[in-house]
Amino acid sequence: MAGGIDITACYRIVCDNCQVRAEPDDEYHLFADAHAARDRVAEFDGWLLTWTGGFATLLCPECSAQEDVGPGA
């Protein structure tokens, strides 16, 4: 530890709308691991991952069911 500063990060995969956790017991300490988990949840667990204005939005199945998605939305 240099200079008495210790910086750590803890990433959790949550719905951007209701904040429910995608994986209740999992926390990630590396951004790359959290990024891979987010993509895995979106692909295999029915979560909706969309990109608006260069930012990712992740919604749980319940919240994504309430979203207007597709042409005309």
PyMOL commands that place a pseudoatom at each C-alpha (Angstrom):
pseudoatom trace, name=CA, resn=MET, resi=1, chain=A, elem=C, hetatm=0, pos=[0.000, 0.000, 0.000]
pseudoatom trace, name=CA, resn=ALA, resi=2, chain=A, elem=C, hetatm=0, pos=[1.585, 3.244, -1.131]
pseudoatom trace, name=CA, resn=GLY, resi=3, chain=A, elem=C, hetatm=0, pos=[0.936, 6.449, 0.758]
pseudoatom trace, name=CA, resn=GLY, resi=4, chain=A, elem=C, hetatm=0, pos=[-1.627, 4.936, 3.136]
pseudoatom trace, name=CA, resn=ILE, resi=5, chain=A, elem=C, hetatm=0, pos=[-4.358, 4.684, 0.502]
pseudoatom trace, name=CA, resn=ASP, resi=6, chain=A, elem=C, hetatm=0, pos=[-6.145, 1.426, -0.234]
pseudoatom trace, name=CA, resn=ILE, resi=7, chain=A, elem=C, hetatm=0, pos=[-8.726, 1.575, -3.006]
pseudoatom trace, name=CA, resn=THR, resi=8, chain=A, elem=C, hetatm=0, pos=[-11.003, -1.377, -3.653]
pseudoatom trace, name=CA, resn=ALA, resi=9, chain=A, elem=C, hetatm=0, pos=[-14.112, -1.881, -5.746]
pseudoatom trace, name=CA, resn=CYS, resi=10, chain=A, elem=C, hetatm=0, pos=[-17.063, -4.191, -5.405]
pseudoatom trace, name=CA, resn=TYR, resi=11, chain=A, elem=C, hetatm=0, pos=[-19.376, -4.620, -8.407]
pseudoatom trace, name=CA, resn=ARG, resi=12, chain=A, elem=C, hetatm=0, pos=[-22.904, -6.031, -8.179]
pseudoatom trace, name=CA, resn=ILE, resi=13, chain=A, elem=C, hetatm=0, pos=[-25.204, -6.709, -11.121]
pseudoatom trace, name=CA, resn=VAL, resi=14, chain=A, elem=C, hetatm=0, pos=[-28.514, -4.908, -10.449]
pseudoatom trace, name=CA, resn=CYS, resi=15, chain=A, elem=C, hetatm=0, pos=[-31.563, -3.714, -12.377]
pseudoatom trace, name=CA, resn=ASP, resi=16, chain=A, elem=C, hetatm=0, pos=[-31.168, -0.049, -13.289]
pseudoatom trace, name=CA, resn=ASN, resi=17, chain=A, elem=C, hetatm=0, pos=[-34.844, 0.526, -12.531]
pseudoatom trace, name=CA, resn=CYS, resi=18, chain=A, elem=C, hetatm=0, pos=[-35.741, -1.368, -9.333]
pseudoatom trace, name=CA, resn=GLN, resi=19, chain=A, elem=C, hetatm=0, pos=[-32.228, -2.224, -8.062]
pseudoatom trace, name=CA, resn=VAL, resi=20, chain=A, elem=C, hetatm=0, pos=[-32.975, -5.952, -7.624]
pseudoatom trace, name=CA, resn=ARG, resi=21, chain=A, elem=C, hetatm=0, pos=[-29.768, -7.984, -7.783]
pseudoatom trace, name=CA, resn=ALA, resi=22, chain=A, elem=C, hetatm=0, pos=[-29.303, -10.387, -10.695]
pseudoatom trace, name=CA, resn=GLU, resi=23, chain=A, elem=C, hetatm=0, pos=[-27.112, -12.717, -8.668]
pseudoatom trace, name=CA, resn=PRO, resi=24, chain=A, elem=C, hetatm=0, pos=[-27.934, -12.313, -4.970]
pseudoatom trace, name=CA, resn=ASP, resi=25, chain=A, elem=C, hetatm=0, pos=[-24.740, -13.892, -3.656]
pseudoatom trace, name=CA, resn=ASP, resi=26, chain=A, elem=C, hetatm=0, pos=[-22.229, -12.681, -6.238]
pseudoatom trace, name=CA, resn=GLU, resi=27, chain=A, elem=C, hetatm=0, pos=[-19.975, -9.649, -6.025]
pseudoatom trace, name=CA, resn=TYR, resi=28, chain=A, elem=C, hetatm=0, pos=[-17.099, -8.961, -8.376]
pseudoatom trace, name=CA, resn=HIS, resi=29, chain=A, elem=C, hetatm=0, pos=[-13.825, -7.247, -7.592]
pseudoatom trace, name=CA, resn=LEU, resi=30, chain=A, elem=C, hetatm=0, pos=[-12.678, -6.900, -11.199]
pseudoatom trace, name=CA, resn=PHE, resi=31, chain=A, elem=C, hetatm=0, pos=[-14.561, -4.784, -13.735]
pseudoatom trace, name=CA, resn=ALA, resi=32, chain=A, elem=C, hetatm=0, pos=[-13.931, -7.374, -16.462]
pseudoatom trace, name=CA, resn=ASP, resi=33, chain=A, elem=C, hetatm=0, pos=[-15.610, -10.089, -14.356]
pseudoatom trace, name=CA, resn=ALA, resi=34, chain=A, elem=C, hetatm=0, pos=[-18.614, -7.833, -13.650]
pseudoatom trace, name=CA, resn=HIS, resi=35, chain=A, elem=C, hetatm=0, pos=[-18.885, -6.943, -17.336]
pseudoatom trace, name=CA, resn=ALA, resi=36, chain=A, elem=C, hetatm=0, pos=[-18.890, -10.630, -18.308]
pseudoatom trace, name=CA, resn=ALA, resi=37, chain=A, elem=C, hetatm=0, pos=[-21.513, -11.395, -15.632]
pseudoatom trace, name=CA, resn=ARG, resi=38, chain=A, elem=C, hetatm=0, pos=[-23.751, -8.571, -16.902]
pseudoatom trace, name=CA, resn=ASP, resi=39, chain=A, elem=C, hetatm=0, pos=[-23.559, -9.934, -20.442]
pseudoatom trace, name=CA, resn=ARG, resi=40, chain=A, elem=C, hetatm=0, pos=[-24.229, -13.487, -19.216]
pseudoatom trace, name=CA, resn=VAL, resi=41, chain=A, elem=C, hetatm=0, pos=[-27.308, -12.381, -17.238]
pseudoatom trace, name=CA, resn=ALA, resi=42, chain=A, elem=C, hetatm=0, pos=[-28.645, -10.518, -20.274]
pseudoatom trace, name=CA, resn=GLU, resi=43, chain=A, elem=C, hetatm=0, pos=[-28.089, -13.460, -22.590]
pseudoatom trace, name=CA, resn=PHE, resi=44, chain=A, elem=C, hetatm=0, pos=[-29.209, -16.397, -20.449]
pseudoatom trace, name=CA, resn=ASP, resi=45, chain=A, elem=C, hetatm=0, pos=[-31.424, -15.098, -17.622]
pseudoatom trace, name=CA, resn=GLY, resi=46, chain=A, elem=C, hetatm=0, pos=[-33.938, -12.961, -19.513]
pseudoatom trace, name=CA, resn=TRP, resi=47, chain=A, elem=C, hetatm=0, pos=[-32.598, -9.562, -18.488]
pseudoatom trace, name=CA, resn=LEU, resi=48, chain=A, elem=C, hetatm=0, pos=[-32.778, -6.718, -21.036]
pseudoatom trace, name=CA, resn=LEU, resi=49, chain=A, elem=C, hetatm=0, pos=[-29.498, -4.971, -21.874]
pseudoatom trace, name=CA, resn=THR, resi=50, chain=A, elem=C, hetatm=0, pos=[-29.932, -1.894, -24.059]
pseudoatom trace, name=CA, resn=TRP, resi=51, chain=A, elem=C, hetatm=0, pos=[-27.649, 0.932, -25.101]
pseudoatom trace, name=CA, resn=THR, resi=52, chain=A, elem=C, hetatm=0, pos=[-28.992, 4.487, -25.156]
pseudoatom trace, name=CA, resn=GLY, resi=53, chain=A, elem=C, hetatm=0, pos=[-26.704, 7.431, -25.735]
pseudoatom trace, name=CA, resn=GLY, resi=54, chain=A, elem=C, hetatm=0, pos=[-23.589, 5.326, -25.209]
pseudoatom trace, name=CA, resn=PHE, resi=55, chain=A, elem=C, hetatm=0, pos=[-24.692, 4.050, -21.794]
pseudoatom trace, name=CA, resn=ALA, resi=56, chain=A, elem=C, hetatm=0, pos=[-25.804, 0.521, -20.992]
pseudoatom trace, name=CA, resn=THR, resi=57, chain=A, elem=C, hetatm=0, pos=[-29.133, -0.031, -19.255]
pseudoatom trace, name=CA, resn=LEU, resi=58, chain=A, elem=C, hetatm=0, pos=[-29.841, -3.388, -17.640]
pseudoatom trace, name=CA, resn=LEU, resi=59, chain=A, elem=C, hetatm=0, pos=[-33.419, -4.247, -16.668]
pseudoatom trace, name=CA, resn=CYS, resi=60, chain=A, elem=C, hetatm=0, pos=[-34.733, -7.294, -14.823]
pseudoatom trace, name=CA, resn=PRO, resi=61, chain=A, elem=C, hetatm=0, pos=[-37.440, -9.368, -16.556]
pseudoatom trace, name=CA, resn=GLU, resi=62, chain=A, elem=C, hetatm=0, pos=[-40.242, -7.654, -14.593]
pseudoatom trace, name=CA, resn=CYS, resi=63, chain=A, elem=C, hetatm=0, pos=[-39.074, -4.129, -15.441]
pseudoatom trace, name=CA, resn=SER, resi=64, chain=A, elem=C, hetatm=0, pos=[-38.235, -5.006, -19.053]
pseudoatom trace, name=CA, resn=ALA, resi=65, chain=A, elem=C, hetatm=0, pos=[-41.781, -6.338, -19.526]
pseudoatom trace, name=CA, resn=GLN, resi=66, chain=A, elem=C, hetatm=0, pos=[-43.037, -2.807, -18.820]
pseudoatom trace, name=CA, resn=GLU, resi=67, chain=A, elem=C, hetatm=0, pos=[-40.662, -1.170, -21.328]
pseudoatom trace, name=CA, resn=ASP, resi=68, chain=A, elem=C, hetatm=0, pos=[-41.732, -0.169, -24.838]
pseudoatom trace, name=CA, resn=VAL, resi=69, chain=A, elem=C, hetatm=0, pos=[-39.238, -2.028, -27.012]
pseudoatom trace, name=CA, resn=GLY, resi=70, chain=A, elem=C, hetatm=0, pos=[-38.974, -2.271, -30.789]
pseudoatom trace, name=CA, resn=PRO, resi=71, chain=A, elem=C, hetatm=0, pos=[-40.166, -0.183, -33.727]
pseudoatom trace, name=CA, resn=GLY, resi=72, chain=A, elem=C, hetatm=0, pos=[-42.474, 2.620, -32.761]
pseudoatom trace, name=CA, resn=ALA, resi=73, chain=A, elem=C, hetatm=0, pos=[-41.239, 2.726, -29.196]
for i in range(1, 73): cmd.bond("trace and resi %d" % i, "trace and resi %d" % (i + 1))
show_as sticks, trace
zoom trace
